[in-house]
Amino acid sequence: MKILILGAGRVGASLAEQLVLEKNDITVVDTNPESLAALQERFDLRTICGSATALSVLEEAGAQDSDILIAVTANDEANLVACALAQRRFNVPRRIARFRSSQWVQNPDLMAPEAFAVDRAISPEQTVTDYLIKLIEIPEALQVIEFVKGLVSLVAVKADAVSPLVGHPVRDLRAHLPHIESRIVAIFRGDRVIMPDGDTMIEANDEVFFLASSRHIRQITKELRKEEHTVRRMMIVGGGNIGLRVAKGVSSYMTPKIIEGNRARCTMLAQQLSGQALVLHGDSTDEELLSQENVGGMDLFLALTNDDENNIMSALLAKKMGARRVIALINRRAYAELMEGGQLDVAITPSHATIGELLKYVRRGDVAAVHSLRRGAAEALEIVAHGSKTTSKVVGREIQEIPLPPGCSIVALVRDVDAEHPQVLMAHHNTVILGDDHVILFVADKRMIPKVEKLFQVSAGFF
C-alpha cells in the first residue's frame, strides 16, 4: 500500500515506523530536514522536504499514486487544506487528518467532501484524555483498552507479591473466579513476552494482560493486585488541552487542583472550570507550593505539561512527598521506558496512545480497533469476520484449525453485536468463528500484522 504521511513529528515518525515494518511503501513530507534525515537513516522510506499544502510538493511526493494520505502536521489548518487538495487535485482515495483543536472534530460538516474532504478526523488530546480517565476509574491498572463499544476490556496490571495468584499457574484464575469468563492473554516479564498456557506461573512484578467483560474488570484486578482506594483527591500539573479535558471529565465526582505556570492560561481555566476545579498559578516543581496544597494527601498526581523533564521531576517530587499514585506524560519513548515501573507508576507516551486511532483506518480488512501495547511492543486488534466457510479462512472454522502466525492468538469473540444482549465469548481451541463476529486478537510481533490481515480477507475464489 502506498501511504503519504504529512508531518515527521512524534506521531508521524511513530506511524512511519509502524507502517514500514508492515512492508508498506511510505513517503514522509515535512519542512524540517533534520527530522526527515533521522527518519531516512533508520527506515526504508522516502522523504520530501517542503510544505504539506504546496501542490508541487504533494505531486513530487506521489500524491497522485497514493492509496492513503495521513496529515499529522502540527498545524490543524494545514492538515485540512492538505486533505482538500488530496481529494480535488490528486483524487487520493482515503484522507485522514489529526487535529489539536476540538472545533474541527465537533463540526463534521467541515469534514464533508464538498468542504475539506476529511474521511477520518483524529484528536490526540481526546484520545489521551480518554486513556487517562480509564486509569482514574481503575487505579490498579497500567493500561485499559476497550473493544466492541466498551463491552470487553483488555487490562494490564502489575502483579504484586501479596496477590492471590502470584506463585500460582494461570489456570487458577478460573478456580478463584469460576463465575467470570476471563482470559490471561499475555505476560510481560521484563522485556520478554510470554504467551501463557494453563501451567504458566505468575510471578511478582509480572505485567499481566487479561481480557474480560468490562463489568468484571475490578473483580479480576483484585486477584492480581491489592485493591487501590477510589480516586477522590487529584492534582493536575499543566492546564493545556489535556489537563482541561481531564478536569472536566472528573468534575462530576471530584474537584481537582490544577497547577499552571502561565498566568493568562490560569485566568482562562478559572473561567472555563468555575466551580469544577481549583486553579493555581505556580511552578509544579516548587516543593513549598506542593506542600501547601497537600500533595502528600493526593490519591493521584497527573503531570500533563508539554515538557518531559518537568513532568518527570514534578511527578518524582510528588511521589517523594507522599502522593499515592503518579502518572506522567512523557513524549520520549526512552524516557518513558526508563521511568515507568520505578518511582513513576505509569508513563504515557501520547504518540503511542494516538497511533492506534490512525492504524485502524490504515489496516486492510474490516478492522474496528487497533491498540498499541507496551509503547508499540505488541498490538491488540478487533477485526470483524466476514464471508462464509468457502470464502474465508476463519469463518466456520474452529480456532485450532486457523493457521495463526507465530506470536498471535485469538482471545475473545463478541457475537450479535447489534442485539440487545450481545454474547461475549472467551476463545477456546474448539470455538467456531461465525460471520460478523467481532474477533479480538493479541499480536506479540507486529511484523505478523500483514499475515493476520490477509487471514481475515474474504476471497471469492477461496476453497
Wavefront OBJ file of the C-alpha trace (Angstrom):
o trace
v 0.000 0.000 0.000
v 1.301 3.468 -0.914
v 0.882 5.820 2.034
v 1.768 9.521 2.155
v 2.402 10.907 5.655
v 2.458 14.690 6.103
v 4.395 15.608 9.226
v 7.512 13.998 10.725
v 6.804 14.862 14.350
v 6.402 12.245 17.065
v 3.095 10.877 15.746
v 4.212 10.936 12.112
v 7.538 9.264 12.921
v 5.886 6.567 15.063
v 3.324 5.897 12.354
v 6.007 5.695 9.659
v 7.993 3.226 11.763
v 4.939 1.007 12.260
v 3.888 1.057 8.605
v 7.396 0.432 7.262
v 7.610 -2.681 9.458
v 4.430 -3.878 7.768
v 6.054 -3.575 4.314
v 4.126 -0.531 3.097
v 5.523 1.993 0.608
v 5.901 5.133 2.755
v 6.683 8.743 1.804
v 7.003 11.402 4.522
v 6.746 15.168 3.918
v 7.966 17.764 6.425
v 9.578 21.206 6.453
v 12.295 20.095 8.879
v 15.226 18.452 7.019
v 16.785 17.161 10.273
v 13.632 15.222 11.193
v 13.458 13.725 7.705
v 17.145 12.773 7.726
v 16.706 10.996 11.068
v 13.782 9.003 9.667
v 15.562 8.077 6.453
v 18.594 6.952 8.409
v 16.518 4.481 10.442
v 13.898 3.229 7.992
v 13.418 2.214 4.382
v 11.197 5.077 3.237
v 11.191 8.171 1.029
v 11.231 11.741 2.320
v 10.381 15.104 0.736
v 11.277 18.443 2.353
v 8.585 21.055 1.815
v 5.163 22.368 2.770
v 2.271 19.905 3.150
v -0.021 22.427 1.391
v 2.165 23.042 -1.671
v 0.827 21.383 -4.823
v 4.323 20.905 -6.224
v 5.489 19.161 -3.028
v 2.450 16.852 -2.945
v 2.995 15.999 -6.606
v 6.694 15.287 -6.026
v 5.722 13.088 -3.047
v 3.498 10.978 -5.316
v 0.075 12.027 -4.021
v -1.462 11.102 -7.383
v -0.489 7.453 -6.851
v -1.126 7.214 -3.087
v -3.777 4.960 -1.568
v -3.971 6.940 1.694
v -2.902 10.422 2.807
v -2.388 10.960 6.540
v -1.978 14.606 7.591
v -0.392 14.812 11.053
v 1.456 18.129 10.921
v 1.376 20.405 13.982
v -0.937 22.835 12.152
v -4.660 21.970 12.016
v -5.347 24.302 9.109
v -2.517 22.773 7.055
v -3.968 19.305 7.653
v -7.392 20.490 6.465
v -6.033 22.099 3.304
v -3.836 19.088 2.517
v -6.855 16.758 2.632
v -8.876 19.073 0.379
v -6.031 19.248 -2.167
v -5.517 15.478 -1.994
v -9.133 14.878 -2.939
v -9.694 17.612 -5.527
v -6.349 17.715 -7.314
v -4.912 14.218 -6.795
v -8.007 12.071 -6.153
v -6.408 10.252 -3.181
v -8.969 7.571 -2.163
v -8.663 7.964 1.641
v -7.692 11.024 3.669
v -7.053 11.111 7.428
v -6.230 14.218 9.471
v -5.134 14.867 13.031
v -6.495 17.939 14.843
v -5.336 19.527 18.079
v -8.341 21.838 18.413
v -11.722 20.259 19.154
v -13.520 22.855 16.996
v -12.821 20.862 13.830
v -13.893 17.469 15.153
v -17.065 18.977 16.617
v -18.130 20.308 13.196
v -18.489 17.263 10.923
v -19.921 19.408 8.117
v -16.407 20.829 7.666
v -15.117 17.295 7.033
v -17.595 16.632 4.193
v -16.369 16.030 0.604
v -17.684 19.403 -0.529
v -15.730 21.120 2.291
v -12.279 19.872 3.367
v -12.834 16.214 2.364
v -11.502 14.560 5.535
v -12.581 10.915 5.724
v -11.422 10.442 9.308
v -10.595 13.085 11.928
v -8.336 12.160 14.863
v -7.965 14.189 18.071
v -4.824 13.143 20.031
v -5.794 15.208 23.062
v -9.174 13.473 23.333
v -7.595 10.035 22.851
v -5.093 10.672 25.652
v -7.846 12.139 27.844
v -9.991 9.015 27.427
v -6.925 6.894 28.234
v -6.321 8.849 31.454
v -9.985 8.761 32.548
v -9.897 4.943 32.356
v -6.795 4.857 34.563
v -8.554 7.122 37.063
v -11.579 4.805 37.107
v -9.424 1.668 37.542
v -6.455 2.867 39.637
v -4.817 -0.584 39.828
v -4.294 -0.692 36.040
v -1.318 0.278 33.890
v -3.394 0.293 30.719
v -7.119 -0.119 29.994
v -8.323 -0.791 26.457
v -11.938 -1.206 25.383
v -13.319 -3.200 22.458
v -16.727 -3.595 20.835
v -18.483 -0.473 22.157
v -16.984 -0.964 25.618
v -18.360 -4.488 26.126
v -14.908 -6.062 26.515
v -11.771 -4.664 28.160
v -8.114 -5.626 27.967
v -6.323 -4.539 31.121
v -2.638 -4.534 32.089
v -1.874 -4.967 35.806
v 1.464 -5.374 37.573
v 1.089 -8.376 39.878
v 2.245 -7.613 43.412
v 3.775 -10.061 45.885
v 0.605 -10.306 48.008
v -1.618 -11.108 45.026
v -3.653 -14.347 45.442
v -2.432 -15.505 42.016
v 1.299 -14.852 42.416
v 3.113 -18.178 42.666
v 0.162 -19.967 41.062
v -0.473 -21.163 37.498
v -2.673 -19.184 35.130
v -5.397 -21.841 35.305
v -6.056 -20.919 38.945
v -7.768 -17.702 37.833
v -10.808 -19.794 36.841
v -10.760 -21.554 40.240
v -10.677 -18.191 42.032
v -13.452 -16.685 39.893
v -15.469 -19.614 38.479
v -18.475 -17.410 37.657
v -16.471 -14.985 35.445
v -15.332 -15.690 31.891
v -11.843 -14.224 31.546
v -8.532 -14.904 29.885
v -4.910 -14.021 30.631
v -3.715 -13.007 27.180
v -0.020 -12.293 27.738
v 2.555 -11.807 30.461
v 5.464 -9.402 30.117
v 8.340 -10.382 32.376
v 10.965 -7.687 31.991
v 11.440 -7.298 28.237
v 10.232 -10.831 27.484
v 6.694 -11.613 26.364
v 5.164 -14.917 27.450
v 2.155 -16.360 25.627
v 0.735 -18.275 28.601
v -0.923 -21.657 28.843
v -2.656 -23.100 31.895
v 0.626 -24.150 33.503
v 2.383 -20.776 33.211
v 3.277 -19.478 36.675
v 2.537 -15.854 37.584
v 5.426 -14.111 39.352
v 5.578 -10.896 41.377
v 6.103 -7.811 39.166
v 4.835 -9.575 36.059
v 2.864 -7.249 33.801
v -0.259 -9.312 33.196
v -2.669 -8.544 30.344
v -6.105 -10.055 30.889
v -9.352 -9.814 28.942
v -12.923 -9.966 30.292
v -16.326 -8.337 30.062
v -15.907 -4.736 31.178
v -18.312 -5.188 34.104
v -15.997 -7.793 35.679
v -12.692 -5.926 35.403
v -12.437 -4.730 39.007
v -13.026 -8.250 40.390
v -10.155 -9.641 38.326
v -7.713 -6.843 39.119
v -8.167 -7.700 42.821
v -6.795 -11.183 42.096
v -3.571 -9.699 40.716
v -3.082 -6.578 42.756
v -4.088 -5.161 46.111
v -7.172 -3.001 45.583
v -6.417 0.698 45.409
v -8.570 3.364 47.012
v -11.014 5.118 44.724
v -9.521 8.363 43.402
v -11.177 11.278 45.198
v -8.305 13.784 45.552
v -6.348 14.626 42.422
v -3.749 17.192 41.396
v -3.081 18.030 37.754
v 0.093 19.759 36.576
v -0.430 21.512 33.243
v -3.605 23.304 32.203
v -3.292 22.623 28.484
v -5.967 20.907 26.388
v -5.457 17.522 28.048
v -5.390 18.911 31.605
v -8.543 20.921 30.910
v -10.377 17.937 29.424
v -9.394 15.609 32.266
v -10.590 18.154 34.839
v -13.939 18.421 33.056
v -14.145 14.633 32.753
v -13.895 14.055 36.516
v -15.765 17.171 37.704
v -18.977 15.236 38.398
v -17.388 13.361 41.321
v -14.337 15.356 42.445
v -12.806 18.837 42.382
v -9.212 18.505 41.151
v -6.446 21.035 41.713
v -4.653 22.331 38.589
v -1.197 23.931 38.725
v -0.423 26.048 35.652
v 2.659 28.211 35.104
v 1.118 30.665 32.627
v -0.941 33.366 34.378
v -3.120 34.145 31.344
v -3.897 30.456 30.911
v -4.813 30.279 34.617
v -7.391 33.027 34.109
v -8.921 31.188 31.150
v -9.002 27.889 33.077
v -10.638 29.525 36.088
v -13.373 30.884 33.815
v -13.966 27.604 31.983
v -13.803 25.454 35.127
v -15.680 27.712 37.519
v -16.771 25.508 40.418
v -15.323 22.373 38.780
v -11.634 22.731 39.714
v -9.282 24.816 41.835
v -6.791 26.585 39.538
v -3.395 27.578 40.972
v -0.667 29.685 39.365
v 2.822 28.408 40.143
v 5.772 26.118 39.456
v 4.933 22.414 39.719
v 8.474 21.631 40.929
v 8.189 24.132 43.802
v 8.304 21.902 46.878
v 6.805 24.614 49.098
v 3.799 25.066 46.791
v 3.182 21.309 46.609
v 3.417 21.054 50.378
v 0.965 23.923 50.891
v -1.506 22.248 48.521
v -1.192 18.911 50.375
v 0.309 16.887 47.539
v 1.036 14.130 50.076
v -2.700 13.626 50.566
v -3.424 13.150 46.852
v -4.788 9.847 45.577
v -3.477 10.697 42.111
v -0.955 13.194 40.702
v -1.023 13.802 36.928
v 1.891 15.577 35.205
v 0.477 16.679 31.840
v 2.634 19.553 30.552
v 4.414 19.550 27.180
v 7.804 19.333 28.895
v 9.070 15.770 29.551
v 11.673 16.833 32.109
v 9.187 18.966 34.024
v 6.664 16.110 34.080
v 9.258 13.626 35.316
v 10.662 15.917 38.001
v 7.281 17.087 39.328
v 5.948 13.502 39.402
v 9.059 12.223 41.221
v 8.797 15.064 43.724
v 5.085 14.383 44.293
v 5.793 10.684 44.870
v 8.564 11.516 47.326
v 6.211 13.853 49.206
v 3.573 11.138 49.606
v 1.243 11.204 46.588
v -0.184 7.682 46.423
v -0.057 7.269 42.637
v 1.659 9.374 39.959
v 1.192 9.389 36.180
v 3.302 11.416 33.744
v 3.029 12.212 30.040
v 6.453 11.534 28.519
v 6.927 12.048 24.784
v 10.357 10.445 24.507
v 9.942 6.696 24.420
v 13.356 6.039 26.005
v 12.477 8.286 28.963
v 9.119 6.577 29.424
v 10.620 3.079 29.402
v 13.295 4.185 31.864
v 10.861 5.754 34.337
v 7.773 3.530 34.328
v 7.554 0.865 36.984
v 10.113 2.586 39.206
v 9.113 5.669 41.116
v 6.574 6.602 38.439
v 3.516 4.343 38.440
v 2.543 4.962 34.810
v 4.328 6.788 31.978
v 2.143 7.582 28.965
v 3.644 8.255 25.558
v 0.997 10.316 23.694
v 2.131 9.261 20.210
v 1.611 5.585 21.053
v -1.724 6.270 22.716
v -2.811 8.004 19.495
v -1.330 5.719 16.864
v -3.982 3.023 17.212
v -6.653 5.522 16.171
v -4.746 6.085 12.936
v -3.831 2.459 12.295
v -7.401 1.171 12.373
v -8.102 3.255 9.257
v -4.975 2.009 7.512
v -5.343 -1.715 8.126
v -6.665 -3.979 5.379
v -9.962 -5.703 6.097
v -12.741 -4.637 8.449
v -10.612 -3.549 11.409
v -12.765 -1.952 14.119
v -9.998 -1.117 16.608
v -6.212 -1.170 16.932
v -4.385 -0.622 20.216
v -0.660 -0.292 20.745
v 0.566 -2.134 23.857
v 3.733 -1.570 25.857
v 4.618 1.511 23.754
v 4.408 -0.388 20.485
v 5.977 -3.687 21.591
v 2.733 -5.549 20.839
v -0.709 -4.892 19.448
v -4.329 -5.819 20.116
v -6.857 -5.752 17.273
v -10.589 -6.057 16.833
v -11.454 -7.436 13.390
v -14.919 -8.205 12.038
v -15.057 -11.643 10.378
v -16.875 -11.673 7.027
v -17.757 -14.270 4.428
v -18.525 -17.977 4.685
v -16.528 -21.173 5.008
v -15.943 -21.156 1.231
v -14.778 -17.538 1.010
v -12.966 -17.031 4.341
v -10.048 -18.715 6.088
v -11.571 -18.080 9.526
v -15.388 -18.143 9.270
v -16.980 -21.516 10.011
v -13.754 -22.895 11.488
v -12.629 -23.848 14.957
v -9.827 -21.657 16.268
v -7.471 -24.646 16.389
v -7.927 -25.029 12.604
v -6.927 -21.457 11.796
v -3.257 -21.043 10.715
v -2.408 -18.124 13.000
v 1.084 -16.596 12.623
v 3.602 -17.160 15.461
v 3.020 -14.925 18.484
v -0.608 -14.294 17.544
v -3.665 -15.574 19.411
v -7.423 -15.147 19.142
v -8.507 -14.290 22.675
v -12.234 -13.473 22.501
v -15.274 -13.081 20.245
v -18.299 -10.844 20.537
v -21.336 -12.201 18.709
v -24.592 -10.437 17.772
v -23.034 -7.039 18.463
v -26.151 -5.100 17.485
v -28.536 -7.294 19.501
v -29.985 -6.206 22.837
v -27.750 -8.698 24.655
v -24.533 -9.395 22.672
v -22.585 -12.559 23.541
v -19.039 -12.195 24.892
v -17.143 -15.471 24.371
v -13.638 -16.203 25.601
v -11.820 -18.067 22.838
v -11.047 -21.787 23.251
v -9.426 -24.172 20.793
v -12.817 -25.553 19.693
v -14.660 -22.204 19.468
v -16.120 -21.716 15.973
v -15.975 -18.244 14.391
v -19.161 -17.136 12.652
v -19.737 -14.415 10.083
v -19.991 -10.903 11.603
v -18.274 -11.987 14.835
v -16.003 -9.295 16.262
v -12.732 -11.149 16.810
v -10.200 -9.806 19.321
v -6.579 -10.801 18.728
v -3.303 -10.287 20.564
v -0.204 -9.964 18.355
v 3.153 -10.113 20.150
v 5.212 -9.466 17.000
v 3.988 -6.523 14.907
v 5.718 -7.942 11.832
v 2.960 -10.569 11.748
v 0.206 -7.963 11.234
v 0.085 -8.290 7.394
v -0.366 -12.067 7.752
v -3.219 -11.539 10.218
v -4.882 -9.072 7.843
v -4.551 -11.494 4.949
v -6.070 -14.266 7.052
v -9.259 -12.242 7.572
v -9.642 -11.045 3.981
v -12.542 -12.507 2.037
v -11.737 -14.151 -1.264
v -14.354 -15.048 -3.875
v -12.152 -17.874 -5.095
v -11.023 -19.376 -1.810
v -11.889 -23.036 -1.205
l 1 2 3 4 5 6 7 8 9 10 11 12 13 14 15 16 17 18 19 20 21 22 23 24 25 26 27 28 29 30 31 32 33 34 35 36 37 38 39 40 41 42 43 44 45 46 47 48 49 50 51 52 53 54 55 56 57 58 59 60 61 62 63 64 65 66 67 68 69 70 71 72 73 74 75 76 77 78 79 80 81 82 83 84 85 86 87 88 89 90 91 92 93 94 95 96 97 98 99 100 101 102 103 104 105 106 107 108 109 110 111 112 113 114 115 116 117 118 119 120 121 122 123 124 125 126 127 128 129 130 131 132 133 134 135 136 137 138 139 140 141 142 143 144 145 146 147 148 149 150 151 152 153 154 155 156 157 158 159 160 161 162 163 164 165 166 167 168 169 170 171 172 173 174 175 176 177 178 179 180 181 182 183 184 185 186 187 188 189 190 191 192 193 194 195 196 197 198 199 200 201 202 203 204 205 206 207 208 209 210 211 212 213 214 215 216 217 218 219 220 221 222 223 224 225 226 227 228 229 230 231 232 233 234 235 236 237 238 239 240 241 242 243 244 245 246 247 248 249 250 251 252 253 254 255 256 257 258 259 260 261 262 263 264 265 266 267 268 269 270 271 272 273 274 275 276 277 278 279 280 281 282 283 284 285 286 287 288 289 290 291 292 293 294 295 296 297 298 299 300 301 302 303 304 305 306 307 308 309 310 311 312 313 314 315 316 317 318 319 320 321 322 323 324 325 326 327 328 329 330 331 332 333 334 335 336 337 338 339 340 341 342 343 344 345 346 347 348 349 350 351 352 353 354 355 356 357 358 359 360 361 362 363 364 365 366 367 368 369 370 371 372 373 374 375 376 377 378 379 380 381 382 383 384 385 386 387 388 389 390 391 392 393 394 395 396 397 398 399 400 401 402 403 404 405 406 407 408 409 410 411 412 413 414 415 416 417 418 419 420 421 422 423 424 425 426 427 428 429 430 431 432 433 434 435 436 437 438 439 440 441 442 443 444 445 446 447 448 449 450 451 452 453 454 455 456 457 458 459 460 461 462 463
